[in-house]
């Protein structure tokens, strides 16, 4: 059989961080279900939509950051369908002329994922399956979500694996954070995934929330489609849902075509025009983006490309580095943040948001290390306590006795013992091997249990080795 190669395209729906809905003044946050609705977002007869200017400005920022061609004139359209989540039986979206087209996102290896279009639309209501999609015999509807501003970012089918899709989503989310149009933990990002095996029909898996879930849904659907083909069957064109509880997709309905939605221009909204001057102003106001930050950190801070990329790959981490490096050596800050801190966070499944006052605590810790008031091993152990226990650096160092320095007399005794117990290293040093000195310094530091002044230890050992 020929190779069964996956072909993947994504439709990413991003909730914009606005205070009010796309076409009315209802708030985008509400505690009680169905408490933030009005005649517009419920589609009552005679109600008229009014476009949220802030949402257009945010969508424009995203389009420019994705290197899209912005349409200086664009329209809204009605997408007609009958489903409980859309009270007026149509969704106001963009189809014929979206706000922008033809952009790209570059992955780490340099591969370019083409962006077909970026458009604005209103979110439908939320369908709540209390027992999960597979187990529920009914669902509840919360119209608070109806009308919340979304941008939909549609890729070309350039992705070739679930892992590549995950990397693309990570890069896109980081960009949205830099643009400050999306707040993690507050706003919602969902993806409709279009998957096929090359040469066969395409299947859409709708409304997958969470990047891990997207990756799992893609793996599950690819495995299902390959299984059908290996049995001599053909996947059918359909819409499916992903059930996170069982980790599999489930058929919802036969896939509609675009013609089925009966798009027409929205008669209650005019053509929207973005003057050239306003477009140029928006371009000039774009914040520093990840690739720009990488170049700046390499040039201004002297960082390696690796460290610059790691720090720029997370909006929060990059922002933390910018603040910490104002007060301590930039290369020291980069090394500890990109290696020690990230390793501790990833291993313990934590994020920077779990640390209270991370900027102050990490700056304080690295100042202790930079001024050689504590040793590197002590700094690493203190960083663990900062992450896991929200501890104060000075308190940890004081409690562990790392700040109480040994006298020169005490250090001389330790150095004498280290030299007498490591005669081979002493001989190697005298033959000109620098690594031997580093070994002896490490042994002395370990014996001093973090209470040694590194420069003083080096001075003592070097003097004794000259004799």
C-alpha positions as MATLAB code, in Angstrom:
seq = 'XXXXXXXXXXXXXXXXXXXXXXXXXXXXXXXXXXXXXXXXXXXXXXXXXXXXXXXXXXXXXXXXXXXXXXXXXXXXXXXXXXXXXXXXXXXXXXXXXXXXXXXXXXXXXXXXXXXXXXXXXXXXXXXXXXXXXXXXXXXXXXXXXXXXXXXXXXXXXXXXXXXXXXXXXXXXXXXXXXXXXXXXXXXXXXXXXXXXXXXXXXXXXXXXXXXXXXXXXXXXXXXXXXXXXXXXXXXXXXXXXXXXXXXXXXXXXXXXXXXXXXXXXXXXXXXXXXXXXXXXXXXXXXXXXXXXXXXXXXXXXXXXXXXXXXXXXXXXXXXXXXXXXXXXXXXXXXXXXXXXXXXXXXXXXXXXXXXXXXXXXXXXXXXXXXXXXXXXXXXXXXXXXXXXXXXXXXXXXXXXXXXXXXXXXXXXXXXXXXXXXXXXXXXXXXXXXXXXXXXXXXXXXXXXXXXXXXXXXXXXXXXXXXX';
ca = [
       0.000    0.000    0.000;
       1.150    3.594   -0.623;
       2.213    5.648    2.385;
      -0.796    6.930    4.324;
       0.248   10.554    4.767;
      -1.887   12.863    6.983;
      -2.957   16.268    5.677;
      -4.030   18.734    8.369;
      -5.516   22.227    8.333;
      -6.724   24.188   11.339;
      -9.461   26.738   11.951;
      -8.583   28.497   15.192;
     -11.250   30.496   17.016;
      -9.727   33.067   19.368;
     -11.840   34.927   21.909;
     -10.687   38.543   21.896;
     -10.041   40.260   25.205;
     -12.765   42.907   24.908;
     -15.079   44.089   27.674;
     -18.243   44.000   25.554;
     -19.640   41.740   22.829;
     -19.099   42.133   19.101;
     -22.424   43.739   18.175;
     -23.930   44.910   21.473;
     -22.907   46.373   24.844;
     -23.453   43.201   26.886;
     -20.392   42.292   29.001;
     -18.194   39.377   27.959;
     -18.007   38.111   31.553;
     -20.922   37.043   33.739;
     -21.279   34.771   36.748;
     -24.777   33.375   36.195;
     -25.850   31.534   33.021;
     -28.054   33.545   30.645;
     -27.572   36.762   32.643;
     -25.536   38.763   30.075;
     -27.897   38.800   27.108;
     -29.948   41.394   25.265;
     -32.278   41.579   22.266;
     -29.288   41.850   19.886;
     -27.310   38.794   21.004;
     -30.572   36.834   21.321;
     -31.614   37.880   17.784;
     -34.989   39.338   18.699;
     -37.029   40.865   15.842;
     -36.161   44.501   15.153;
     -32.800   44.436   16.953;
     -29.821   45.960   15.123;
     -26.118   45.104   15.526;
     -23.508   47.846   16.169;
     -19.889   46.861   15.473;
     -17.373   46.894   18.356;
     -14.464   49.091   17.150;
     -12.046   47.619   19.723;
     -12.582   44.135   18.290;
     -11.749   45.397   14.786;
      -8.540   47.022   16.090;
      -7.484   43.766   17.779;
      -8.225   41.711   14.658;
      -6.183   44.184   12.610;
      -3.205   43.785   14.973;
      -3.336   40.010   14.587;
      -3.594   40.231   10.796;
      -0.591   42.556   10.558;
       1.484   40.414   12.949;
       0.744   37.374   10.755;
       2.004   39.304    7.694;
      -1.423   39.157    6.086;
      -2.719   41.344    3.268;
      -5.356   43.526    4.932;
      -8.500   44.272    2.950;
      -9.029   48.014    3.293;
     -12.731   47.435    2.625;
     -14.513   44.415    4.090;
     -18.032   43.197    4.797;
     -19.875   41.019    7.255;
     -22.092   38.156    6.104;
     -24.909   36.030    7.454;
     -24.142   32.326    7.800;
     -27.505   30.594    7.990;
     -27.980   27.444   10.005;
     -30.578   26.084   12.410;
     -29.161   24.934   15.720;
     -29.996   25.666   19.382;
     -26.768   27.610   19.973;
     -27.828   30.381   17.533;
     -31.117   31.946   18.602;
     -31.571   34.037   15.436;
     -30.792   31.049   13.165;
     -27.833   32.779   11.535;
     -24.345   33.835   12.617;
     -22.805   37.183   11.709;
     -19.386   36.339   10.329;
     -17.185   37.149    7.327;
     -17.036   35.030    4.206;
     -16.657   36.751    0.833;
     -14.360   39.582    1.976;
     -12.675   38.962    5.368;
     -10.521   41.485    7.189;
      -7.288   39.861    5.946;
      -5.852   37.042    3.798;
      -2.557   35.331    2.871;
      -0.323   35.390    5.960;
       2.113   32.927    7.508;
       3.536   31.493   10.724;
       7.076   30.112   10.727;
       7.879   27.024   12.802;
      11.206   26.462   14.619;
      12.713   24.481   11.769;
      11.913   27.259    9.297;
       8.819   25.656    7.740;
       6.162   28.219    6.833;
       2.511   27.459    7.598;
       0.334   29.554    5.323;
      -2.588   31.506    6.773;
      -5.500   31.505    4.335;
      -7.640   34.125    6.079;
      -8.342   36.017    9.286;
     -11.903   37.092    9.946;
     -14.168   38.414   12.690;
     -17.332   36.679   13.849;
     -19.643   36.335   16.816;
     -19.483   33.279   19.059;
     -22.623   31.123   19.288;
     -24.119   30.202   22.661;
     -22.484   27.506   24.775;
     -23.903   23.969   24.683;
     -23.263   22.347   28.056;
     -23.057   18.524   28.118;
     -22.917   17.865   31.851;
     -22.053   14.169   31.515;
     -19.806   14.458   28.451;
     -20.794   14.214   24.784;
     -20.917   10.417   24.723;
     -22.994    9.968   27.892;
     -25.453   12.917   27.747;
     -29.026   12.481   26.552;
     -29.576   16.250   26.748;
     -27.630   19.506   26.833;
     -28.083   22.927   28.417;
     -27.673   26.272   26.603;
     -25.948   29.356   28.006;
     -26.550   32.422   25.832;
     -24.018   34.519   27.736;
     -21.441   33.411   25.175;
     -23.647   34.368   22.231;
     -22.109   37.419   20.535;
     -18.668   37.336   22.166;
     -16.020   38.571   19.662;
     -13.930   35.937   17.935;
     -11.285   36.017   15.277;
     -11.026   32.899   13.175;
      -7.567   32.112   11.814;
      -7.694   29.570    8.990;
      -4.560   27.758    7.815;
      -3.897   26.082    4.502;
      -3.531   22.268    4.796;
       0.239   22.570    5.364;
       0.510   20.621    8.627;
       1.677   17.016    8.399;
       1.484   15.645   11.932;
      -0.244   16.208   15.303;
       3.102   17.299   16.751;
       3.519   19.934   14.036;
      -0.022   21.193   14.720;
       0.832   21.496   18.425;
       3.979   23.504   17.616;
       1.980   25.789   15.325;
      -0.608   26.426   18.048;
       2.128   27.135   20.612;
       3.700   29.703   18.263;
       0.335   31.287   17.485;
      -0.659   31.548   21.153;
       2.669   33.159   22.020;
       2.106   35.729   19.265;
      -1.396   36.501   20.562;
       0.050   37.026   24.049;
       2.669   39.446   22.689;
      -0.130   41.391   20.958;
      -2.109   41.425   24.249;
      -5.376   40.547   22.500;
      -5.745   37.257   24.390;
      -5.394   36.558   28.126;
      -4.483   33.009   29.113;
      -6.898   31.626   31.704;
      -9.541   34.236   30.900;
     -10.167   34.001   27.157;
     -10.811   30.776   25.246;
      -9.036   29.367   22.199;
     -10.647   26.479   20.299;
      -9.707   24.689   17.114;
     -11.672   22.953   14.397;
      -9.293   20.405   12.894;
      -9.563   19.272    9.286;
      -7.865   15.918    8.769;
      -7.547   13.612    5.816;
      -5.233   10.927    4.568;
      -3.762   12.157    1.295;
      -6.030   11.102   -1.554;
      -9.096   10.507    0.657;
     -12.028   12.585    1.986;
     -11.544   15.271    4.626;
     -13.107   15.014    8.098;
     -13.677   17.984   10.411;
     -13.372   17.567   14.194;
     -15.015   20.605   15.788;
     -14.477   22.696   18.911;
     -11.423   21.056   20.456;
     -10.243   23.049   23.486;
      -6.643   22.849   24.686;
      -3.478   22.139   22.722;
      -2.959   18.712   24.255;
      -6.547   17.842   23.326;
      -5.956   19.008   19.730;
      -2.886   16.780   19.472;
      -4.761   13.821   20.981;
      -7.818   14.369   18.756;
      -5.636   14.470   15.642;
      -3.776   11.288   16.619;
      -7.066    9.508   17.325;
      -8.688   10.608   14.064;
      -5.634    9.782   11.947;
      -5.514    6.325   13.514;
      -9.258    5.830   12.830;
      -8.972    6.892    9.189;
      -5.883    4.747    8.568;
      -7.708    1.803   10.127;
     -10.644    2.229    7.722;
      -8.322    2.453    4.701;
      -6.375   -0.639    5.783;
      -9.704   -2.509    5.968;
     -10.488   -1.493    2.384;
     -13.040    1.164    3.405;
     -13.044    4.902    2.686;
     -13.472    7.679    5.274;
     -16.621    9.716    4.553;
     -16.801   13.504    4.528;
     -18.364   14.356    7.897;
     -18.232   16.496   11.023;
     -17.115   14.805   14.234;
     -16.646   15.843   17.882;
     -13.800   14.893   20.196;
     -14.734   13.343   23.533;
     -11.861   13.964   25.959;
     -13.248   11.424   28.439;
     -12.784    8.465   26.068;
     -10.056   10.094   23.919;
     -11.864    9.415   20.618;
     -13.866   11.283   18.006;
     -17.585   10.763   17.500;
     -19.671   11.351   14.375;
     -22.041   14.335   14.584;
     -23.394   14.848   11.076;
     -22.600   14.678    7.386;
     -20.231   17.525    6.529;
     -21.938   20.623    5.114;
     -20.499   22.487    2.148;
     -20.090   26.271    2.194;
     -23.056   26.517   -0.197;
     -25.271   24.864    2.441;
     -24.928   27.928    4.664;
     -26.527   30.307    2.160;
     -24.171   33.216    2.838;
     -25.498   36.714    2.106;
     -24.032   40.129    2.949;
     -25.258   41.293    6.372;
     -27.904   43.931    5.514;
     -27.811   45.598    8.958;
     -24.079   46.452    8.800;
     -22.358   48.752    6.280;
     -19.130   48.152    4.404;
     -16.212   48.736    6.811;
     -13.356   50.849    5.492;
      -9.858   51.114    6.971;
      -8.131   54.241    5.609;
      -4.506   53.772    4.480;
      -3.312   56.275    7.095;
      -5.051   54.339    9.890;
      -3.596   51.061    8.586;
      -0.059   52.473    8.625;
      -0.563   53.834   12.141;
      -1.702   50.370   13.291;
       1.397   48.838   11.703;
       3.688   51.309   13.498;
       1.994   50.616   16.845;
       2.600   46.857   16.729;
       4.522   45.764   19.839;
       7.803   43.878   19.721;
       7.069   40.392   18.359;
       8.956   37.141   19.151;
      11.370   37.203   16.169;
      12.182   40.862   16.833;
      12.790   40.093   20.489;
      15.194   37.262   19.623;
      17.312   39.637   17.528;
      17.247   42.335   20.232;
      18.322   39.970   23.008;
      21.201   38.675   20.907;
      22.354   42.171   19.953;
      21.744   44.158   23.165;
      22.256   41.468   25.812;
      24.836   39.319   24.032;
      22.750   36.149   24.419;
      23.187   33.023   22.323;
      20.469   32.368   19.749;
      19.363   29.347   21.787;
      18.815   31.356   24.989;
      17.178   34.210   23.082;
      14.732   31.805   21.409;
      13.858   30.003   24.632;
      13.199   33.288   26.454;
      11.160   34.701   23.554;
       9.074   31.547   23.141;
       7.026   32.485   26.212;
       5.512   35.954   26.606;
       5.661   35.769   30.427;
       9.206   34.384   30.537;
      10.486   37.012   28.112;
       8.848   39.774   30.101;
      10.356   38.402   33.323;
      13.821   38.292   31.747;
      13.528   41.912   30.583;
      12.842   43.060   34.151;
      15.358   40.802   35.947;
      18.181   41.614   33.501;
      17.868   45.312   34.370;
      19.215   44.502   37.849;
      21.519   41.501   37.393;
      23.916   40.249   34.715;
      21.898   39.401   31.583;
      23.744   36.155   30.792;
      23.343   34.928   34.363;
      19.618   35.760   34.257;
      19.219   34.055   30.862;
      20.985   30.904   32.019;
      18.941   30.537   35.202;
      15.585   31.398   33.617;
      15.958   29.328   30.442;
      17.479   26.284   32.147;
      16.945   26.062   35.920;
      13.568   27.808   36.215;
      11.997   26.199   33.147;
      13.214   22.734   34.180;
      11.658   23.120   37.644;
       8.357   24.456   36.226;
       8.068   21.732   33.568;
       8.995   18.878   35.906;
       6.413   19.976   38.485;
       3.746   20.916   35.914;
       3.651   24.516   37.127;
       3.666   27.928   35.450;
       5.063   31.358   36.283;
       1.589   32.386   37.428;
       1.978   29.966   40.359;
       4.868   32.031   41.780;
       4.091   35.065   43.932;
       6.170   38.107   42.900;
       8.507   36.103   40.612;
      10.378   39.194   39.403;
      11.319   40.348   42.907;
      12.193   36.891   44.245;
      14.269   35.764   41.278;
      16.098   39.103   41.086;
      16.898   38.850   44.801;
      18.151   35.280   44.394;
      20.359   36.063   41.388;
      21.821   39.105   43.142;
      22.924   36.803   45.978;
      24.566   34.520   43.438;
      26.110   37.330   41.400;
      27.611   38.913   44.516;
      28.888   35.433   45.509;
      26.990   35.520   48.785;
      25.700   32.042   47.953;
      27.032   29.338   45.647;
      25.361   28.054   42.494;
      24.184   24.802   44.099;
      22.506   26.810   46.857;
      20.910   29.106   44.250;
      19.455   26.107   42.388;
      18.005   24.613   45.584;
      16.561   28.002   46.545;
      14.931   28.309   43.111;
      13.167   24.999   43.719;
      11.762   26.294   47.011;
      10.660   29.554   45.350;
       8.676   27.599   42.748;
       7.231   24.872   44.959;
       6.743   26.727   48.244;
       6.726   30.408   47.242;
       9.621   30.873   49.683;
      11.653   34.057   50.164;
      15.268   33.700   48.893;
      16.958   35.399   51.854;
      14.961   33.365   54.357;
      15.856   30.082   52.609;
      19.553   30.975   52.363;
      19.656   32.103   55.987;
      17.800   29.070   57.321;
      20.062   26.674   55.407;
      23.190   28.457   56.652;
      24.328   29.367   53.142;
      24.873   33.027   54.044;
      27.145   32.329   57.059;
      30.593   32.344   55.446;
      33.490   30.262   56.743;
      36.582   31.990   58.052;
      39.806   31.815   56.026;
      41.283   29.529   58.673;
      38.381   27.074   58.319;
      38.681   27.149   54.548;
      42.414   26.443   54.697;
      41.740   23.245   56.656;
      39.173   22.138   54.066;
      41.557   22.937   51.176;
      44.402   21.027   52.850;
      42.160   17.988   53.190;
      40.938   18.198   49.574;
      44.539   18.439   48.267;
      45.767   15.525   50.397;
      42.856   13.284   49.320;
      43.143   14.018   45.572;
      46.824   13.566   44.704;
      46.079   12.595   41.069;
      44.166   15.847   40.466;
      47.052   17.775   42.042;
      49.564   16.110   39.692;
      47.297   16.719   36.677;
      47.038   20.404   37.581;
      50.807   20.699   37.782;
      50.948   19.225   34.274;
      48.784   22.131   33.089;
      45.296   20.574   33.126;
      42.805   23.313   34.084;
      40.010   20.766   34.599;
      41.926   19.382   37.573;
      41.752   22.755   39.347;
      38.004   22.960   38.700;
      37.617   19.487   40.199;
      39.492   20.496   43.359;
      37.428   23.689   43.672;
      34.243   21.634   43.379;
      35.395   19.226   46.088;
      36.190   22.152   48.418;
      32.847   23.805   47.725;
      31.013   20.550   48.456;
      32.885   20.123   51.731;
      32.056   23.720   52.715;
      28.317   23.029   52.136;
      27.629   26.332   50.431;
      29.383   28.477   53.041;
      32.572   29.119   51.086;
      33.475   32.311   49.233;
      34.386   30.917   45.754;
      37.096   33.494   45.009;
      38.739   32.907   48.373;
      38.705   29.119   47.925;
      40.341   29.475   44.506;
      42.995   31.790   45.906;
      43.846   29.406   48.788;
      44.048   26.288   46.601;
      46.136   27.996   43.917;
      48.592   29.278   46.538;
      48.902   25.845   48.150;
      49.427   24.134   44.782;
      52.335   26.472   43.958;
      54.286   25.240   46.984;
];
